[in-house]
Amino acid sequence: MTNSPLTHFDDQGLAHMVDVSDKEVTDRVAIAEGFVKMTSETLALVMEGTAKKGDVLGVARLAGIMGAKKTSDLIPLCHPLPITKVALELDPVPTLPGVRITATVKTGGQTGVEMEALTAVSVAALTVYDMLKAAEKGMEIKDICLLRKEGGKSGIYER
Protein backbone atom coordinates (compact mmCIF):
# COMPACT_ATOMS: atom_id res chain seq x y z
CA MET A 1 0.00 0.00 0.00
CA THR A 2 3.03 2.32 0.33
CA ASN A 3 2.98 3.29 -3.36
CA SER A 4 -0.74 4.05 -3.44
CA PRO A 5 -1.76 7.44 -4.85
CA LEU A 6 -4.53 7.47 -2.22
CA THR A 7 -2.89 9.62 0.43
CA HIS A 8 -5.65 9.22 3.03
CA PHE A 9 -4.56 5.63 3.73
CA ASP A 10 -1.52 4.58 5.72
CA ASP A 11 0.80 1.60 5.05
CA GLN A 12 -1.74 -0.76 6.63
CA GLY A 13 -4.62 0.61 4.54
CA LEU A 14 -6.20 2.49 7.44
CA ALA A 15 -7.77 5.90 6.87
CA HIS A 16 -5.89 8.84 8.37
CA MET A 17 -5.58 12.59 8.02
CA VAL A 18 -2.63 13.42 5.76
CA ASP A 19 0.29 15.16 7.48
CA VAL A 20 0.81 18.42 5.58
CA SER A 21 3.23 19.99 8.08
CA ASP A 22 6.20 19.64 5.70
CA LYS A 23 4.37 21.07 2.69
CA GLU A 24 5.12 24.57 1.46
CA VAL A 25 2.61 27.32 2.17
CA THR A 26 1.34 28.58 -1.20
CA ASP A 27 -1.60 30.54 -2.53
CA ARG A 28 -4.33 28.09 -3.49
CA VAL A 29 -7.52 28.51 -5.48
CA ALA A 30 -10.25 26.06 -6.45
CA ILE A 31 -13.27 26.60 -8.67
CA ALA A 32 -16.17 24.14 -8.78
CA GLU A 33 -19.56 24.16 -10.43
CA GLY A 34 -22.83 22.29 -10.43
CA PHE A 35 -26.39 22.64 -11.63
CA VAL A 36 -29.92 22.37 -10.28
CA LYS A 37 -32.22 21.33 -13.09
CA MET A 38 -35.89 22.26 -12.76
CA THR A 39 -38.93 23.06 -14.88
CA SER A 40 -39.23 26.40 -16.63
CA GLU A 41 -42.13 27.24 -14.31
CA THR A 42 -39.98 26.72 -11.22
CA LEU A 43 -37.12 28.71 -12.72
CA ALA A 44 -39.59 31.54 -13.36
CA LEU A 45 -40.27 31.68 -9.59
CA VAL A 46 -36.53 32.16 -9.04
CA MET A 47 -36.14 34.81 -11.74
CA GLU A 48 -39.27 36.72 -10.69
CA GLY A 49 -38.44 36.50 -6.98
CA THR A 50 -41.81 34.96 -6.14
CA ALA A 51 -40.74 31.70 -4.47
CA LYS A 52 -42.65 31.19 -1.19
CA LYS A 53 -39.48 31.00 0.94
CA GLY A 54 -38.00 34.22 -0.47
CA ASP A 55 -34.74 35.09 -2.24
CA VAL A 56 -33.64 31.67 -3.46
CA LEU A 57 -30.31 32.71 -4.96
CA GLY A 58 -29.36 35.02 -2.09
CA VAL A 59 -30.03 32.41 0.57
CA ALA A 60 -28.25 29.70 -1.46
CA ARG A 61 -25.22 32.00 -1.90
CA LEU A 62 -24.93 32.45 1.87
CA ALA A 63 -25.45 28.73 2.47
CA GLY A 64 -22.65 27.91 0.02
CA ILE A 65 -20.29 30.28 1.82
CA MET A 66 -21.18 28.68 5.14
CA GLY A 67 -20.72 25.22 3.62
CA ALA A 68 -17.19 26.06 2.45
CA LYS A 69 -16.30 27.30 5.94
CA LYS A 70 -17.65 24.10 7.54
CA THR A 71 -16.07 21.59 5.15
CA SER A 72 -13.69 20.11 7.72
CA ASP A 73 -16.67 19.53 10.04
CA LEU A 74 -18.49 17.58 7.30
CA ILE A 75 -15.73 15.65 5.50
CA PRO A 76 -13.86 13.55 8.09
CA LEU A 77 -10.30 13.76 6.74
CA CYS A 78 -10.31 17.38 5.54
CA HIS A 79 -8.03 19.85 7.31
CA PRO A 80 -9.57 23.00 8.81
CA LEU A 81 -8.23 25.81 6.63
CA PRO A 82 -7.88 29.58 6.92
CA ILE A 83 -10.11 30.42 3.97
CA THR A 84 -9.39 33.90 2.61
CA LYS A 85 -12.18 34.07 0.01
CA VAL A 86 -15.40 32.29 -0.88
CA ALA A 87 -17.42 33.61 -3.81
CA LEU A 88 -20.52 32.00 -5.26
CA GLU A 89 -22.24 32.83 -8.50
CA LEU A 90 -25.75 31.50 -9.03
CA ASP A 91 -26.96 32.08 -12.55
CA PRO A 92 -30.35 31.18 -14.01
CA VAL A 93 -29.94 29.09 -17.19
CA PRO A 94 -33.21 29.11 -19.16
CA THR A 95 -31.93 26.50 -21.65
CA LEU A 96 -31.30 23.91 -18.88
CA PRO A 97 -33.73 25.03 -17.37
CA GLY A 98 -32.25 25.62 -13.94
CA VAL A 99 -29.47 27.31 -12.00
CA ARG A 100 -25.71 27.09 -12.54
CA ILE A 101 -23.71 27.39 -9.32
CA THR A 102 -20.02 28.31 -9.41
CA ALA A 103 -17.86 28.56 -6.28
CA THR A 104 -14.38 30.03 -6.01
CA VAL A 105 -12.43 29.43 -2.81
CA LYS A 106 -8.98 30.78 -1.90
CA THR A 107 -6.47 30.24 0.90
CA GLY A 108 -2.79 30.56 1.62
CA GLY A 109 -1.87 27.23 3.10
CA GLN A 110 -0.33 23.80 2.96
CA THR A 111 -3.23 22.00 1.34
CA GLY A 112 -5.77 22.85 -1.33
CA VAL A 113 -9.35 24.08 -1.18
CA GLU A 114 -10.92 21.72 -3.74
CA MET A 115 -13.18 20.13 -1.13
CA GLU A 116 -14.28 23.53 0.12
CA ALA A 117 -15.28 24.63 -3.39
CA LEU A 118 -17.12 21.35 -4.05
CA THR A 119 -18.87 21.58 -0.67
CA ALA A 120 -19.89 25.18 -1.33
CA VAL A 121 -21.54 24.15 -4.62
CA SER A 122 -23.21 21.14 -3.01
CA VAL A 123 -24.65 23.08 -0.08
CA ALA A 124 -25.82 25.91 -2.35
CA ALA A 125 -27.51 23.36 -4.64
CA LEU A 126 -29.21 21.66 -1.71
CA THR A 127 -30.42 25.05 -0.52
CA VAL A 128 -31.88 25.86 -3.95
CA TYR A 129 -33.70 22.52 -3.74
CA ASP A 130 -34.94 23.25 -0.22
CA MET A 131 -36.15 26.73 -1.15
CA LEU A 132 -38.11 25.42 -4.16
CA LYS A 133 -39.25 21.94 -3.14
CA ALA A 134 -42.80 23.15 -2.43
CA ALA A 135 -43.07 24.07 -6.11
CA GLU A 136 -41.20 21.06 -7.55
CA LYS A 137 -39.95 17.91 -5.90
CA GLY A 138 -38.46 16.45 -9.10
CA MET A 139 -35.53 18.88 -9.38
CA GLU A 140 -32.13 17.31 -10.06
CA ILE A 141 -28.77 18.30 -8.62
CA LYS A 142 -26.30 17.51 -11.39
CA ASP A 143 -22.75 17.55 -12.62
CA ILE A 144 -20.94 18.85 -9.54
CA CYS A 145 -17.27 18.94 -10.48
CA LEU A 146 -13.95 20.67 -9.97
CA LEU A 147 -13.24 23.07 -12.84
CA ARG A 148 -9.84 24.38 -11.78
CA LYS A 149 -7.33 24.30 -8.98
CA GLU A 150 -4.12 26.25 -8.56
CA GLY A 151 -1.24 26.06 -6.11
CA GLY A 152 0.75 23.43 -4.34
CA LYS A 153 3.10 20.80 -5.66
CA SER A 154 0.77 19.60 -8.42
CA GLY A 155 0.36 23.09 -9.88
CA ILE A 156 -2.63 23.86 -12.08
CA TYR A 157 -5.44 21.45 -12.90
CA GLU A 158 -8.08 22.51 -15.39
CA ARG A 159 -11.04 20.41 -16.46
C-alpha positions in Angstrom: 0.0 0.0 0.0 3.0 2.3 0.3 3.0 3.3 -3.4 -0.7 4.0 -3.4 -1.8 7.4 -4.8 -4.5 7.5 -2.2 -2.9 9.6 0.4 -5.6 9.2 3.0 -4.6 5.6 3.7 -1.5 4.6 5.7 0.8 1.6 5.0 -1.7 -0.8 6.6 -4.6 0.6 4.5 -6.2 2.5 7.4 -7.8 5.9 6.9 -5.9 8.8 8.4 -5.6 12.6 8.0 -2.6 13.4 5.8 0.3 15.2 7.5 0.8 18.4 5.6 3.2 20.0 8.1 6.2 19.6 5.7 4.4 21.1 2.7 5.1 24.6 1.5 2.6 27.3 2.2 1.3 28.6 -1.2 -1.6 30.5 -2.5 -4.3 28.1 -3.5 -7.5 28.5 -5.5 -10.2 26.1 -6.4 -13.3 26.6 -8.7 -16.2 24.1 -8.8 -19.6 24.2 -10.4 -22.8 22.3 -10.4 -26.4 22.6 -11.6 -29.9 22.4 -10.3 -32.2 21.3 -13.1 -35.9 22.3 -12.8 -38.9 23.1 -14.9 -39.2 26.4 -16.6 -42.1 27.2 -14.3 -40.0 26.7 -11.2 -37.1 28.7 -12.7 -39.6 31.5 -13.4 -40.3 31.7 -9.6 -36.5 32.2 -9.0 -36.1 34.8 -11.7 -39.3 36.7 -10.7 -38.4 36.5 -7.0 -41.8 35.0 -6.1 -40.7 31.7 -4.5 -42.6 31.2 -1.2 -39.5 31.0 0.9 -38.0 34.2 -0.5 -34.7 35.1 -2.2 -33.6 31.7 -3.5 -30.3 32.7 -5.0 -29.4 35.0 -2.1 -30.0 32.4 0.6 -28.3 29.7 -1.5 -25.2 32.0 -1.9 -24.9 32.4 1.9 -25.5 28.7 2.5 -22.6 27.9 0.0 -20.3 30.3 1.8 -21.2 28.7 5.1 -20.7 25.2 3.6 -17.2 26.1 2.4 -16.3 27.3 5.9 -17.7 24.1 7.5 -16.1 21.6 5.1 -13.7 20.1 7.7 -16.7 19.5 10.0 -18.5 17.6 7.3 -15.7 15.6 5.5 -13.9 13.5 8.1 -10.3 13.8 6.7 -10.3 17.4 5.5 -8.0 19.9 7.3 -9.6 23.0 8.8 -8.2 25.8 6.6 -7.9 29.6 6.9 -10.1 30.4 4.0 -9.4 33.9 2.6 -12.2 34.1 0.0 -15.4 32.3 -0.9 -17.4 33.6 -3.8 -20.5 32.0 -5.3 -22.2 32.8 -8.5 -25.8 31.5 -9.0 -27.0 32.1 -12.6 -30.4 31.2 -14.0 -29.9 29.1 -17.2 -33.2 29.1 -19.2 -31.9 26.5 -21.7 -31.3 23.9 -18.9 -33.7 25.0 -17.4 -32.3 25.6 -13.9 -29.5 27.3 -12.0 -25.7 27.1 -12.5 -23.7 27.4 -9.3 -20.0 28.3 -9.4 -17.9 28.6 -6.3 -14.4 30.0 -6.0 -12.4 29.4 -2.8 -9.0 30.8 -1.9 -6.5 30.2 0.9 -2.8 30.6 1.6 -1.9 27.2 3.1 -0.3 23.8 3.0 -3.2 22.0 1.3 -5.8 22.8 -1.3 -9.4 24.1 -1.2 -10.9 21.7 -3.7 -13.2 20.1 -1.1 -14.3 23.5 0.1 -15.3 24.6 -3.4 -17.1 21.4 -4.0 -18.9 21.6 -0.7 -19.9 25.2 -1.3 -21.5 24.2 -4.6 -23.2 21.1 -3.0 -24.7 23.1 -0.1 -25.8 25.9 -2.4 -27.5 23.4 -4.6 -29.2 21.7 -1.7 -30.4 25.1 -0.5 -31.9 25.9 -3.9 -33.7 22.5 -3.7 -34.9 23.3 -0.2 -36.1 26.7 -1.1 -38.1 25.4 -4.2 -39.3 21.9 -3.1 -42.8 23.1 -2.4 -43.1 24.1 -6.1 -41.2 21.1 -7.5 -39.9 17.9 -5.9 -38.5 16.4 -9.1 -35.5 18.9 -9.4 -32.1 17.3 -10.1 -28.8 18.3 -8.6 -26.3 17.5 -11.4 -22.8 17.6 -12.6 -20.9 18.9 -9.5 -17.3 18.9 -10.5 -14.0 20.7 -10.0 -13.2 23.1 -12.8 -9.8 24.4 -11.8 -7.3 24.3 -9.0 -4.1 26.3 -8.6 -1.2 26.1 -6.1 0.7 23.4 -4.3 3.1 20.8 -5.7 0.8 19.6 -8.4 0.4 23.1 -9.9 -2.6 23.9 -12.1 -5.4 21.5 -12.9 -8.1 22.5 -15.4 -11.0 20.4 -16.5 
